[in-house]
Amino acid sequence: MEKYQNFVGIKVRNNSLLNKQIIDKIQGFHSMSITIEIDYSRCTGCKKCVETCDYGTLEWFEEQPIVANPISCSYCLKCTLNCPVNAITVKK
């Protein structure tokens, strides 16, 4: 029976040089350090950041956006680009 590992929904066979390279790239992507800051003194509560986040990184909680799943951030910057008051900063 062959052994497989799952990474982000990708099933790869163990002991393959190509698969090792794929695994290294996936693990490197997920170990990338991203910092997401919300300036609540600027936030107007428009929800545009939460609505445009395709990765579930931001969620609406108690009348304000929160960083609920920072590891899911893809660094697409949609949240910062759609914030009309520039209340969100995303840094690598």
Number of C-alpha atoms within 10 A of each C-alpha: 3 6 8 12 12 10 12 8 7 11 11 17 13 14 11 10 9 12 15 14 11 15 18 11 12 14 13 11 11 14 10 13 12 16 14 18 13 17 11 13 7 12 17 12 13 14 18 16 25 22 15 17 19 15 15 16 19 23 16 15 10 6 9 15 20 19 18 13 12 16 16 14 22 16 15 12 16 16 25 20 15 17 19 15 13 14 17 21 14 15 10 8
